[in-house]
Amino acid sequence: MAQLLNHGARPSEQAWTQFANTSPHLGGLGEKEWYSVESPAVFWLGQELNIHGHANVILRRRPHEHILITGESNEARLGMMSVVLAQLSMNFAPAQYQAVVYERSIKGSPWHGAMSSSVPSQANIAVVEKAREFEEKIAEIHGQLEQRRGLYEDEVGELPSIFIFCNDFQRATELQMTAGKFGVNEPSDTAKKLIQILESGAEFGVHLVIASDSVRALQKVLNRHDIDNVRHKVALQMSEDDSFSLLKVRSASQLQIDGKNPVNALYVDHTQNRPNHFKPYFFNDIDDHKAKMDHLFNRMSDWE
């Protein structure tokens, strides 16, 4: 990230491609599949357990390109979610993206306000805390997705990417399934739209970033097929059952076997199925968080 921010102005498409293709030990991503037509975006998550490596997720306009962050550490979930949000303005010029953040952190808690502090000035990002406001935003984005389905591929490529952040998903109880007419659990109307976005939104430039404290909380809104379809999963310490449900292995139940600190995480790209073990970005307190965000935004101030 530091190497990228050394550019005196926002990198051109050619400069981005060169940066992505450059090997990590020379300060690049080491990513050969970086095609501007797919509106790729890189989001750093933390420090890999080696000398130079930094864990990152690359989202593209391909099927199921969404992110799930799941596990017990509230501070680690928030640390990664907030930094991903902040990095939107590093990846895209203001006209190239829009985002909505559903903030469900407990008001009055140490971490409430961290997501709002991760939004740079003049960014096209709406932070909402009320269920009604979120329902309206999802209906609006779902409508945009339906419109994009009727466009030609090159027309869709010219439209901005859309990101939906759901923080503390386990507290979004209005999205949870309820018993239908025949006793079968059914998702709410807003959850149905969210599931449709998860299923087919990414190839049209609509991406989800969801953070939850457990797989069980996810399953109250999404079925197993929905969860399996998400390409990018980040797991913190969790139960063996949750680890197996999320990753098909029990590795996430062993992350803190040597103690609570340092906090460890696993990143799994399900198209590669090679877990990446790393130390995630961590939320300490709101003042420290604001200082870090201000530093990042100041580094990017010459790009606008």
Secondary structure as UniProt FT lines:
FT   HELIX           2..5
FT   HELIX           13..21
FT   HELIX           24..26
FT   HELIX           36..38
FT   STRAND          41..48
FT   STRAND          54..59
FT   TURN            63..64
FT   STRAND          67..70
FT   HELIX           74..91
FT   HELIX           94..96
FT   STRAND          97..103
FT   TURN            107..108
FT   TURN            110..115
FT   HELIX           116..118
FT   TURN            121..122
FT   STRAND          125..128
FT   HELIX           131..149
FT   HELIX           153..157
FT   STRAND          161..167
FT   HELIX           169..171
FT   HELIX           173..175
FT   STRAND          178..179
FT   TURN            181..182
FT   STRAND          185..186
FT   HELIX           189..200
FT   HELIX           202..204
FT   STRAND          206..212
FT   HELIX           215..219
FT   TURN            220..221
FT   HELIX           224..229
FT   STRAND          232..235
FT   HELIX           240..247
FT   HELIX           251..254
FT   TURN            255..258
FT   STRAND          265..269
FT   TURN            270..272
FT   STRAND          276..280
FT   HELIX           286..299
FT   HELIX           301..303
//
